[in-house]
């Protein structure tokens, strides 16, 4: 795909982002953090390998042409009337209460609703001065159980209307990208300064750290390096609004230990954060976009490849749909009559159907839970722990367990 077309798509996605932010504001809430990126990942026509089964020229790598709006609708509803922070102190809960009261009052005013019963219940939160942490949380929970359903129902019609608009525009933009007739590409210019590399094409530019730039060079197998780096960065920046990776990655420290334990492949990586290459007996890594990523050693998409016998690391995008699809696909691999093992790193969302399905899999041999002060990941070059903690789940078939044996103690020792 030409650089100009890549840039054209990027501009269309930016327009969709702005529209989504405006629609959320019109509803009366802040945009749920990361929800738009998850929507792209879950719906992008090539994200789950659907292009292999369709011959439809309106399909796009990123922009959904036939979007499923239910997941993003649920995310919006979860943040109605307002997204509250996890609390550990009385002061934190008081801040949440104040934030909640302001949000409910704001939505009632916005929708010109003066329900006296709701206002009376809300007024009970004005008498909390003498409550301790536990008592306040109990009272707050009871009051929210009375108010939240009413407020969600109040804004539901507006949410539905907004998402119809988003779906329409997305379908239209996907078709426009498919029909776009690009002008000729120009040369990509680079400028290195203060540990960064700026790559420019016409009026557009993307940047990357010099360290990451050199890492990509060590993986490269083509003959137009800067052009392919520019295309790669534009694609991932379009998808996530971040230039240095698709997602947080398992830390190098942890990954080196996984390699020592026998891991030879990565299921969800990118050229910017992969740890394995197709050398020295390693199978390598899979990533979202074969057309941009294969120049840097990617095997292709997890959703399209029939994996050979091996031990693979899975750190999927933290999306309910994505993780649920991952568990289903892992089950198909684990039914093979050859040694298969997968070590999965997922958030400790105890109410998530996808996580529950993973933990209860018939192939689950070891489950470890790490707290939110035990960093297993790297984000923007820094150690990072998931706010809710992390589950590490080892899935193995019989031959996999024989080939790469671990119990809880051995796996815990490996990761510590």
C-alpha angles and dihedrals in degrees: 000000000000121000090238091057090047089054092046091054090047090056091049091052090050088054090051090050091053091047092051092049090050093048091052090049090050089052088053103249139095115260107268105253113261093356095121092051091049090050090054092047094048095045107029103124093232097037093089096031096259094142089072088065099040136064098200120135092204091067114111134194092238115002112082113235096183102023126192104223099185098090095049090045089055091049091053092048091051089059093051120138089008142323109256127203126240108259135211101165138051091245091054091054092048089054089051091050092051090047091049095049091049092049095048092047090048094051093046089052094045092052092041092240122149102178102173094200092056092045090051092052090046089052090064088074090068091073103063103107097109098042124108124223098272095042092049093050091050092049092044091051092050092051093046090053088060099042106034098067091051094049093046091052089047093059099032097097091050091050092051092050091048094051092049086058093048092048092049094050092045092053090048093049093049089055092047092054091049091051096042115125106207127210118232119292121246129216117285111239123206133203124187118204137152096350094312134102120214116201116195133190119180104311097340129086140180130190137212135177115265089238092056091043091055091045090055089049090056090055098043123119103173137078104240100061102165092043091051092045090052091050091047094050093045091052096050094040088054091051100046109009086238124106101202104057150341096247144343111295135213106268119262089241092057094041094054087056090050089054089051087053092055106270111151104166143045121214100193116030140113134221086261099057107020120127101192134062133187092267140094093025095308119132093214134218142307126220144177103265122039095184094061100026106047091075086066097048104274116153090210134253124347087222094059106037125090098219120224123223109298151108112273136188117223121198101159127186105276097249124128093226093045095048093045090051089048093055091050092050093046088055090058091052093046091055089065120112092238135076111287129168132170127186110201128199112199137155117270094247099156093187095050114113090209093052092045090050090050095049093046095047114133086233095056108118103164131021122186127180121207122194127234091263094058106083114208097160143063122226122179089346094306133104111263137189123197112249093235095039128252136273117212108198124185115206118192139162119219095271091044092054091050092049097043107023119191134160124188093272095049094046092045090051091049092053098040 
